[in-house]
Amino acid sequence: MDTGMQPAEHEIDLGERLLQASDEDAFSFLGIQAESLEIAEARTAQRRTVPQWSNDLAVAKVLSGQRASKEELLRYFEKGVGFAKSLIGKLEVQLRGVLCEGNVVRKEIGGLQDNTKEVVRYVASLVVGVLLTSLPGAVTLAITSIATTLAVILIKKNLTRFCAIGAQAVA
């Protein structure tokens, strides 16, 4: 599913960092993105100005030396898990269509497994196309960032398992 919209290089670099981080950090990062998306969608619905999308808050709270409190990270983690499960559950058929051949990972993805950055880039680019059809009210720039984080979570949770059993692989 080629939309012509690709994650920017800094998003891929961030995805690579998230891939090396803990699962909890990846879900917390997604939780912050989900909260930012909710705020942007509410502002759009109210016909208010939507600030430019940025991952700076998520980076500061999850990946910096001055992390958020454990309680705050737990709240973001829970929000991220819920958002991932909901989105992946809702889009399972489309995601499996672009990531899998039957019950196995597409060969072109499997062939990239030795190059972490390229796996993140390739999977995120495929996920962008799926998200564009499901988050129509979203801030356009948010889609590539969220797609990259979602791609990282799918990779962390094992794409092979996702292709074999579907959305429950993320649980």
Phi and psi in degrees as a GROMACS rama.xvg file:
@    title "Ramachandran Plot"
@    xaxis  label "Phi"
@    yaxis  label "Psi"
@TYPE xy
-96.8761  116.009  ASP-2
-102.14  -8.61068  THR-3
80.8154  -8.96609  GLY-4
-97.0211  121.871  MET-5
-125.729  148.322  GLN-6
-62.2533  142.867  PRO-7
-70.9332  160.403  ALA-8
-57.4735  -39.6092  GLU-9
-65.872  -29.9077  HIS-10
-71.0581  -37.9946  GLU-11
-65.1238  -43.7269  ILE-12
-59.9015  -41.8106  ASP-13
-65.324  -40.4711  LEU-14
-60.3056  -39.7044  GLY-15
-64.6151  -39.4185  GLU-16
-63.9839  -42.1727  ARG-17
-65.642  -33.8677  LEU-18
-64.1474  -31.9499  LEU-19
-84.6547  -15.6158  GLN-20
-80.2226  175.631  ALA-21
-71.3221  160.521  SER-22
-58.5168  -40.0986  ASP-23
-59.6443  -42.775  GLU-24
-65.7142  -40.3048  ASP-25
-63.3041  -43.5576  ALA-26
-68.5863  -37.354  PHE-27
-62.7506  -42.417  SER-28
-59.2905  -46.3881  PHE-29
-64.1118  -35.3522  LEU-30
-62.1213  -41.0614  GLY-31
-65.4856  -42.1589  ILE-32
-62.3959  -41.2109  GLN-33
-62.3665  -42.1845  ALA-34
-64.878  -41.8713  GLU-35
-63.6035  -38.3757  SER-36
-64.4773  -42.8421  LEU-37
-59.5552  -43.3843  GLU-38
-63.9946  -44.3583  ILE-39
-63.1921  -42.2359  ALA-40
-67.047  -37.9153  GLU-41
-64.7003  -42.756  ALA-42
-64.6203  -39.3726  ARG-43
-63.0682  -44.4226  THR-44
-62.6416  -31.1376  ALA-45
-88.7017  4.26537  GLN-46
57.2093  37.4032  ARG-47
-101.482  162.228  ARG-48
-66.3264  136.502  THR-49
-104.417  122.269  VAL-50
-61.0979  155.729  PRO-51
-60.4171  138.407  GLN-52
-65.4378  137.786  TRP-53
-150.262  145.368  SER-54
-96.7394  7.5102  ASN-55
-56.776  -42.7576  ASP-56
-63.3803  -44.765  LEU-57
-63.8504  -41.7667  ALA-58
-61.9863  -45.9268  VAL-59
-63.2152  -40.9966  ALA-60
-82.5474  -24.576  LYS-61
-113.321  -40.828  VAL-62
-107.902  -2.79341  LEU-63
-93.5775  171.494  SER-64
-68.7162  -22.7328  GLY-65
-104.519  61.6976  GLN-66
-62.8992  162.335  ARG-67
-67.7496  168.729  ALA-68
-65.7094  159.711  SER-69
-58.0946  -39.8273  LYS-70
-63.5139  -44.3249  GLU-71
-66.2538  -42.3436  GLU-72
-63.8595  -37.1129  LEU-73
-64.0192  -41.3069  LEU-74
-62.4973  -44.6112  ARG-75
-66.5577  -38.4579  TYR-76
-58.3765  -49.4074  PHE-77
-62.6911  -40.0872  GLU-78
-64.9523  -41.7025  LYS-79
-64.8864  -42.7444  GLY-80
-62.0182  -46.0107  VAL-81
-61.9524  -43.1543  GLY-82
-65.2057  -44.92  PHE-83
-62.4613  -47.9004  ALA-84
-60.7622  -44.4584  LYS-85
-63.4413  -49.7947  SER-86
-67.0263  -46.0698  LEU-87
-67.2185  -38.557  ILE-88
-62.4208  -43.5716  GLY-89
-69.0094  -32.3794  LYS-90
-108.625  14.4009  LEU-91
-52.9801  -47.1454  GLU-92
-61.6982  -46.4326  VAL-93
-66.2911  -42.1736  GLN-94
-64.2429  -44.0525  LEU-95
-64.0594  -33.6727  ARG-96
-63.0586  -35.0995  GLY-97
-94.2504  -22.362  VAL-98
-101.803  -20.0286  LEU-99
-126.304  154.44  CYS-100
-116.989  102.891  GLU-101
67.2949  -121.873  GLY-102
-106.495  18.4681  ASN-103
-127.305  157.34  VAL-104
-66.1651  138.644  VAL-105
-54.0347  142.146  ARG-106
-57.2422  -39.9491  LYS-107
-64.7828  -27.4383  GLU-108
-78.7181  -46.6599  ILE-109
-57.4762  -34.2265  GLY-110
-69.8027  -13.1039  GLY-111
-98.5258  0.0692047  LEU-112
-57.3628  -22.6647  GLN-113
-80.8513  -9.10846  ASP-114
-121.469  91.9879  ASN-115
-52.2287  -47.2206  THR-116
-61.4136  -40.8873  LYS-117
-71.3209  -33.4841  GLU-118
-63.7974  -47.0192  VAL-119
-60.0772  -47.2668  VAL-120
-58.775  -48.8642  ARG-121
-66.6158  -49.1843  TYR-122
-65.8235  -42.812  VAL-123
-61.0126  -40.3642  ALA-124
-63.0132  -38.5381  SER-125
-68.6909  -40.3164  LEU-126
-67.3742  -32.8301  VAL-127
-53.9679  -48.0949  VAL-128
-58.9792  -39.5431  GLY-129
-68.6761  -43.4968  VAL-130
-66.5651  -33.631  LEU-131
-58.5028  -32.1071  LEU-132
-83.0669  -14.7271  THR-133
-111.747  -17.2483  SER-134
-119.81  58.8748  LEU-135
-62.1991  -30.2418  PRO-136
-86.1652  -2.0699  GLY-137
-73.944  158.623  ALA-138
-66.2439  126.907  VAL-139
-54.479  -43.8006  THR-140
-67.6024  -23.14  LEU-141
-67.8778  -30.8729  ALA-142
-62.2723  -43.583  ILE-143
-67.9546  -36.4444  THR-144
-68.0007  -46.8584  SER-145
-65.696  -39.8648  ILE-146
-61.1104  -39.7981  ALA-147
-65.0892  -45.0323  THR-148
-65.5663  -41.2469  THR-149
-64.1848  -38.7871  LEU-150
-61.474  -42.9679  ALA-151
-60.3856  -44.1758  VAL-152
-63.7877  -42.7125  ILE-153
-62.5441  -40.3152  LEU-154
-66.821  -45.4099  ILE-155
-61.8339  -38.997  LYS-156
-82.9264  0.847965  LYS-157
87.2568  100.286  ASN-158
-57.6343  -36.3996  LEU-159
-60.0023  -43.92  THR-160
-66.3506  -40.2061  ARG-161
-60.7321  -45.1224  PHE-162
-64.8996  -31.9101  CYS-163
-78.3538  -42.2745  ALA-164
-122.159  -6.13311  ILE-165
85.3914  -153.139  GLY-166
-58.6065  -28.2533  ALA-167
-64.4728  -12.6253  GLN-168
-65.8494  -21.9703  ALA-169
-85.5059  -19.556  VAL-170
